[in-house]
Amino acid sequence: MTGTGWADEALGLVLRRAARTADLVGDRFPLYADPADGRWTTTGRGSWTGGFWAGLLWLRAGRTGRDADRAAAAAVTARLAPWAEADTAARGLILWYGTALAPGDAAAGALRERAARAAAGAFDPELGLVPWGSALGGARLRARVDGVPGLVPLLASAGPEGRAVAARHLHRHLDLCLPGGGTGRPVPAWRLDRTGGWLPETDPAPGWTRGEAWLLLAVADALLLARAPLPSTDRLVRAAGHLLAECAMLVGPPVPPADAHRAGGPLDTSAAAVTAVACLKLALVPDAPWAAACASRAGEVLRRLARDHLTRPRGTRPAGMLLDGCYDAHGGTAVRHELVWGDFFLALGLAALLGRVDLRRV
């Protein structure tokens, strides 16, 4: 298939799968689906992935233009409201991506504003960041790379105070997660010990490719969505270059292993999809030295996902499943499955590639 026909076909498959999923899960949130039969494991409150389900439904509504589809997306977004004041930096993933694709929806806009104010209020000046929090379990005083994407633009939407907090939150994570010597893979997770300071955690460990993609996405968000208000743009450009080079995001396999140190282990198509969106964003940064390479790489990754990992309408499996996503390689949970955030970022990347979504706004 020539031109962008392959992208339009793939996007249609993913969004038709979303429509079928909505019928199947009802008021629950899909998390991951069995690769054999497409049956979803669901959650009642959405966990850290609920915003991606809402965002996927907003993408569907944008494609169809139907009032019923907008109403369905709005209803799922409304069910994310309890996360606005939850003690977790993951509210950026939940409430930015769950609302940013809902232009003109007053309720979604109000929820985003409420979440932005709450997140800014959770900033700890002594630590220089919004802590990972306790809402998802584990120690509260942690810093993780998945606590940065989404939270940077969410915070920056909360006025001057929010923009200042966004800058400090991002740069503190760069201080911790990027090796000081300018080489090496990111350290994705840290725990604060009141006597020993910040200590790296062993799970997730360096080499977690989805974590690397999350951090690249956060840097891209800062350069695009909050470029003017966030200081140290040169540092952000250097951070993007570091991640692209040290994690082989422009030259490695289009779909990486979930753990870069286990080449024979499970792949993670969700890491690839997040990386593709981050690269599309970076390609929009004016005068960036890697812009052309990022645009080319994003197209290559999206095409590979659509060609080799997206189910087609044949056989017993539902069409439109992005397979080979890895939820948790360390724990052995859903290591070759369809993941709701993988579907979302694939759909977002395809829609952007087709010119139907402006990544400067989401």
C-alpha positions, 0 to 999 in steps of 0.5 A, a space after each residue: 500500500 503506497 502513500 499514507 493509505 496504510 496509516 489510514 487503514 491501521 488507524 481505522 482498525 485500531 479505532 474500530 477495535 476501540 468501539 468493540 472494546 467499549 461494548 465489551 467493558 461497559 463501565 470498566 476500563 480496559 487494561 490489557 487483552 489476551 493475545 489469543 482471543 482479545 479478552 480484556 483484563 479490566 479495572 474499575 477505576 482505571 488505574 494509571 492507564 484510564 486516561 489512555 482509554 478516554 483518549 482513545 475514545 476521543 480519537 474515535 469521536 474525532 474520526 467519526 464526528 458522531 455525537 454518540 461517540 463524543 458522549 461516550 468519550 465524555 462519560 469515560 472522562 468524567 469517571 476519571 475525576 477521582 484521580 484529580 486529587 489522588 496522591 500520584 504523579 501518574 495523574 499526568 498520564 491519566 488526566 492530560 491524555 484523558 482530556 487533551 483530545 477533547 476540544 470544546 468539551 467544557 467538562 473535560 476542560 474543567 477536570 483538566 484545570 482542577 487536576 492541574 491545580 491539585 498537581 501544582 499543590 502537590 509539589 514539594 519545594 524541598 524535593 523539587 518535584 511532585 512525588 510519585 505518591 502513594 495512590 498506586 501503592 509502594 513508597 510515596 517519596 519516589 521519582 519515576 520517569 513515568 511520573 513526568 510525561 503528561 504531568 509537564 503539560 498538565 502543570 504548565 496549564 495551571 498559569 505562571 505557578 504551574 509553569 514554574 512547577 513544571 520546569 522544576 519537576 522536569 529538571 529534577 527528574 533529569 538530574 536524577 535519571 540521566 547519568 551525570 557523565 552524559 553517557 549511559 542509559 537512564 536510571 528510571 526510578 529512585 527512592 528517597 531515603 531520609 538518611 542516604 538521600 536518593 537511591 536508585 531502585 532495582 525495579 524498574 532498572 536501567 534498560 527499561 525501554 518504555 521508561 526511556 520512551 516516557 522520558 523522551 516524551 516528557 522532554 518533547 512535551 516540554 520543548 513543544 507544549 511549554 517551550 516558552 515558559 520552561 527555562 533551560 531549553 538548551 538542556 532539554 535539547 541536550 537531554 533529547 539528544 542523549 536519549 536518542 543516542 544512548 538508547 539507540 532510538 533512531 538506529 536500533 530495532 523499531 520495536 525494542 525488547 522490553 528490557 534492553 539488556 535481554 535481547 531475547 526477551 519479550 518485545 514491547 510495542 507500547 514502548 515503540 508507539 510512545 517513542 514514535 509519538 515522541 519523535 513526531 513531537 521532536 520533529 516539530 521543534 524548530 531548528 532541532 538537529 535531529 528533526 528530520 531523523 526523528 520524522 523519518 524514524 517515527 514513520 518507520 516505527 509506525 509502519 512496522 507496528 501496523 504491518 507486523 504487530 496489528 491484527 487484521 480481520 482474519 482468523 479468530 482474533 479481533 482485528 485492530 489489536 496491537 500485539 506484543 506489548 509488555 506490561 511487566 517483564 520483571 513480574 511476568 505479567 501480560 508480556 505479549 499482550 495488547 495494552 490499552 496505552 499501546 493502542 492509544 499511542 499507535 492511534 495518536 501517532 497515526 492520526 498525527 502522521 495523517 495530519 488529523 491531530 496537532 501534537 503541539 496541543 496534546 
